[in-house]
């Protein structure tokens, strides 16, 4: 089954190209300008693909505080235009969103129906995309995920490996809890969902995050242990590492709906981490 994919070099897009092979028609920034909603919609109206997956986004969380208008177009208006075009063609439209649509309070996993209240511009832009996609009137699936990592692109795993090669000790935030999620697992889930939706499944709003939940500091400890890096770690509060954009303290995601509807279980991030470290040649 041929699938039109918006995104080419990002973490999930790279894995979708691996999963889909020649059936994944991946569009890079030079082919699809995400700041131009009409142009992206036109590509969907012209495609012969049986489904559309959007994994392209404005992801510079801190920079979005100063560029919220652009982030809102790329993460909101353009996915909305894509979803309307897909609806006009009768094509399933799948889109990746984020835990940042929540305010991060509490200590229990977020469910799909929980109230949304983004803390930052990036979260607001992604929520706008969710709302416009749902209002487009077509067959859609929104997959909220968190803490994405892989062997390529920019992510926490690669940053920790780089820093541990430069320093003997690191201070890492220990009061933000979330679900590290392998990009490959997200790609596998999206591809399976697209296939099932092409056969008539209505889709909906779903959560997908690696298990078990863990803090950034504990995630770093697992990275160093598995990579054989001798690094002294100090857990610090978020207040000791201020950033332009506020981060949610609780990014746990409840993933039972996706498993019930599509038979897709949340991945064990530790197994995914081992795969990534092997690909990077970093297993201890």
C-alpha positions as CSV (number, residue, x, y, z in Angstrom):
1,X,0.0,0.0,0.0
2,X,1.4,3.4,-1.0
3,X,1.4,6.1,1.7
4,X,2.2,9.8,1.2
5,X,4.5,10.9,4.1
6,X,5.1,14.5,5.0
7,X,8.6,14.4,6.5
8,X,11.9,12.9,5.2
9,X,14.8,13.6,7.5
10,X,13.2,13.7,11.0
11,X,13.4,10.8,13.4
12,X,10.1,9.2,12.7
13,X,10.2,10.0,9.0
14,X,13.5,8.2,8.6
15,X,12.0,5.2,10.3
16,X,8.9,5.3,8.2
17,X,11.1,5.2,5.1
18,X,12.7,2.0,6.5
19,X,9.3,0.5,7.4
20,X,7.5,1.4,4.2
21,X,10.4,1.0,1.7
22,X,9.3,1.9,-1.8
23,X,5.7,2.3,-0.6
24,X,6.5,5.3,1.5
25,X,6.5,8.5,-0.6
26,X,8.4,10.8,1.8
27,X,8.4,14.5,1.1
28,X,11.2,16.7,2.4
29,X,11.2,20.4,3.1
30,X,12.4,21.1,-0.4
31,X,9.2,19.4,-1.8
32,X,6.6,20.3,0.9
33,X,6.8,23.8,2.4
34,X,5.0,23.4,5.8
35,X,4.6,27.1,6.1
36,X,2.3,27.0,3.0
37,X,-0.9,25.1,4.0
38,X,-2.4,25.4,0.5
39,X,0.6,23.9,-1.3
40,X,0.7,20.9,1.1
41,X,-3.0,20.3,0.6
42,X,-2.6,20.4,-3.2
43,X,-0.1,17.5,-2.9
44,X,-2.7,15.4,-1.2
45,X,-5.3,16.2,-3.8
46,X,-3.0,15.1,-6.5
47,X,-1.6,11.9,-4.8
48,X,-2.4,8.4,-5.8
49,X,-1.5,7.1,-2.3
50,X,-4.1,5.3,-0.2
51,X,-3.2,7.1,3.0
52,X,-1.4,10.2,4.3
53,X,0.9,10.4,7.3
54,X,2.2,13.7,8.6
55,X,5.3,13.5,10.8
56,X,6.7,16.9,9.8
57,X,6.5,19.6,12.4
58,X,8.0,22.7,14.0
59,X,9.8,21.1,16.9
60,X,12.0,23.9,18.3
61,X,10.2,24.1,21.6
62,X,12.1,27.0,23.1
63,X,12.4,29.0,19.9
64,X,8.6,28.7,19.4
65,X,8.2,31.1,22.3
66,X,9.5,33.8,19.9
67,X,8.0,32.3,16.7
68,X,4.6,31.2,17.8
69,X,2.9,32.5,14.7
70,X,5.1,30.3,12.5
71,X,4.8,27.3,14.8
72,X,1.0,27.8,14.7
73,X,1.0,27.6,10.9
74,X,3.3,24.7,10.6
75,X,1.8,22.6,13.5
76,X,-1.7,23.9,13.2
77,X,-3.0,25.4,10.0
78,X,-1.0,23.2,7.7
79,X,-2.1,19.9,9.3
80,X,-5.6,21.2,9.2
81,X,-5.4,21.9,5.5
82,X,-3.9,18.5,4.9
83,X,-6.7,16.8,6.8
84,X,-9.4,18.7,4.8
85,X,-7.7,17.7,1.5
86,X,-7.5,14.1,2.7
87,X,-11.2,14.2,3.7
88,X,-12.1,15.5,0.2
89,X,-10.2,12.5,-1.3
90,X,-11.6,10.0,1.2
91,X,-8.1,9.2,2.4
92,X,-7.1,8.3,6.0
93,X,-5.0,11.1,7.5
94,X,-2.6,10.2,10.3
95,X,-0.8,12.8,12.4
96,X,1.7,12.8,15.3
97,X,1.1,15.1,18.2
98,X,2.6,15.5,21.7
99,X,2.1,15.2,25.4
100,X,2.8,18.9,25.6
101,X,-0.9,19.5,25.0
102,X,-1.3,18.8,28.7
103,X,-0.2,21.0,31.6
104,X,1.8,18.2,33.3
105,X,0.1,18.3,36.7
106,X,-0.5,15.2,38.8
107,X,1.3,11.9,38.8
108,X,-1.0,9.5,36.8
109,X,-0.8,8.8,33.1
110,X,-2.8,11.1,30.8
111,X,-5.8,9.7,29.0
112,X,-7.0,10.8,25.6
113,X,-10.2,12.4,27.1
114,X,-8.3,14.4,29.8
115,X,-8.5,18.2,29.7
116,X,-5.8,19.9,27.6
117,X,-4.0,23.0,28.8
118,X,-0.6,23.6,27.1
119,X,2.1,25.3,29.0
120,X,4.0,26.7,26.1
121,X,3.7,28.0,22.5
122,X,4.8,24.7,21.0
123,X,2.0,22.9,22.9
124,X,-0.5,25.4,21.8
125,X,0.5,25.0,18.2
126,X,0.2,21.3,18.3
127,X,-3.2,21.5,20.0
128,X,-4.4,23.8,17.3
129,X,-3.4,21.1,14.8
130,X,-5.4,18.5,16.7
131,X,-8.5,20.7,16.7
132,X,-8.3,21.5,13.0
133,X,-7.8,17.9,12.0
134,X,-10.7,16.7,14.1
135,X,-12.9,19.4,12.6
136,X,-11.9,18.5,9.0
137,X,-14.7,15.9,8.8
138,X,-12.6,13.1,7.4
139,X,-11.1,9.8,8.6
140,X,-8.2,10.6,10.9
141,X,-5.9,9.3,13.6
142,X,-3.9,11.6,16.0
143,X,-1.1,9.8,17.8
144,X,0.2,11.7,20.8
145,X,3.7,10.6,21.8
146,X,6.6,11.8,23.9
147,X,10.4,11.9,24.4
148,X,11.2,10.5,21.0
149,X,14.6,9.0,20.4
150,X,16.5,7.2,17.7
151,X,20.0,6.7,16.1
152,X,19.5,9.8,14.0
153,X,18.5,13.4,14.4
154,X,18.7,15.4,17.6
155,X,17.4,13.7,20.7
156,X,18.2,13.1,24.4
157,X,20.1,9.8,23.8
158,X,22.5,11.3,21.4
159,X,23.0,14.4,23.5
160,X,23.8,12.3,26.6
161,X,26.3,10.2,24.7
162,X,28.0,13.4,23.3
163,X,28.1,15.0,26.7
164,X,29.4,11.9,28.5
165,X,32.3,11.9,26.0
166,X,33.2,15.4,27.2
167,X,32.5,15.3,30.9
168,X,32.9,13.0,33.9
169,X,29.8,14.2,35.6
170,X,26.4,15.6,34.5
171,X,23.4,17.3,36.2
172,X,20.1,16.1,34.7
173,X,16.5,17.0,35.6
174,X,14.9,14.5,37.9
175,X,11.4,15.8,38.5
176,X,10.0,15.5,35.0
177,X,8.6,12.0,34.4
178,X,7.7,10.7,31.0
179,X,7.7,8.0,28.4
180,X,10.8,7.7,26.2
181,X,9.6,6.4,22.9
182,X,11.7,4.8,20.1
183,X,11.0,6.5,16.7
184,X,11.0,3.0,15.1
185,X,8.1,1.9,17.3
186,X,6.2,5.1,16.4
187,X,6.8,4.4,12.7
188,X,5.7,0.8,13.0
189,X,2.5,1.9,14.8
190,X,1.7,4.5,12.2
191,X,2.2,2.1,9.3
192,X,0.0,-0.5,10.8
193,X,-2.7,2.1,11.7
194,X,-2.6,3.4,8.1
195,X,-3.1,-0.1,6.7
196,X,-6.0,-0.8,9.0
197,X,-7.6,2.6,8.4
198,X,-7.3,2.1,4.6
199,X,-9.5,-0.9,5.1
200,X,-12.1,1.1,6.9
201,X,-11.1,1.6,10.6
202,X,-12.4,5.0,11.6
203,X,-9.3,6.0,13.7
204,X,-9.5,8.6,16.4
205,X,-7.2,10.1,19.1
206,X,-4.6,7.9,20.7
207,X,-1.6,7.9,23.1
208,X,1.6,6.0,22.4
209,X,4.6,6.2,24.7
210,X,7.4,3.9,25.9
211,X,7.0,2.1,29.2
212,X,7.7,2.2,32.0
213,X,7.6,5.9,32.8
214,X,11.0,7.3,34.0
215,X,12.6,10.6,34.8
216,X,15.2,12.3,32.5
217,X,17.9,11.5,35.1
218,X,16.9,7.9,35.3
219,X,16.8,7.7,31.5
220,X,20.3,9.1,31.4
221,X,21.5,6.5,33.9
222,X,20.1,3.7,31.7
223,X,21.8,5.2,28.7
224,X,25.2,5.3,30.4
225,X,24.8,1.9,31.9
226,X,24.0,0.2,28.6
227,X,26.7,2.2,26.7
228,X,29.3,1.4,29.3
229,X,29.9,5.0,30.2
230,X,31.3,5.9,33.6
231,X,29.5,9.2,34.4
232,X,28.6,10.6,37.7
233,X,24.9,11.8,37.6
234,X,23.3,14.4,39.8
235,X,19.5,14.7,39.7
236,X,18.3,18.3,39.8
237,X,14.9,20.0,39.9
238,X,13.5,21.7,36.8
239,X,13.9,25.0,38.6
240,X,17.7,24.6,38.5
241,X,17.6,24.3,34.7
242,X,15.4,27.1,33.4
243,X,14.4,27.2,29.8
244,X,12.4,29.8,27.7
245,X,9.5,27.3,27.4
246,X,8.0,25.6,30.4
247,X,8.0,21.8,30.4
248,X,5.3,19.6,31.8
249,X,6.4,17.7,35.0
250,X,4.1,14.7,34.2
251,X,4.3,13.4,30.7
252,X,3.1,9.9,31.4
253,X,0.7,8.6,28.8
254,X,-2.0,6.0,29.1
255,X,-1.9,3.8,26.0
256,X,-4.7,1.3,26.4
257,X,-7.0,2.7,23.8
258,X,-4.5,2.2,20.9
259,X,-3.9,-1.4,22.1
260,X,-7.7,-2.0,22.3
261,X,-8.5,-0.5,18.8
262,X,-5.4,-1.6,16.8
263,X,-3.7,-4.3,18.9
264,X,-0.6,-2.1,19.2
265,X,1.0,-2.4,22.7
266,X,3.3,0.4,24.0
267,X,7.0,-0.4,23.5
268,X,9.5,-1.2,26.2
269,X,11.8,1.8,25.8
270,X,14.7,-0.2,27.3
271,X,14.7,-2.7,24.4
272,X,14.4,0.3,22.0
273,X,17.3,1.9,23.6
274,X,19.5,-1.2,23.2
275,X,18.6,-1.2,19.5
276,X,19.5,2.4,19.1
277,X,22.8,2.0,20.9
278,X,23.7,-1.0,18.8
279,X,23.0,1.0,15.6
280,X,25.2,3.8,16.9
281,X,27.9,1.2,17.9
282,X,27.6,2.3,21.5
283,X,26.6,-0.8,23.4
284,X,28.8,-1.4,26.4
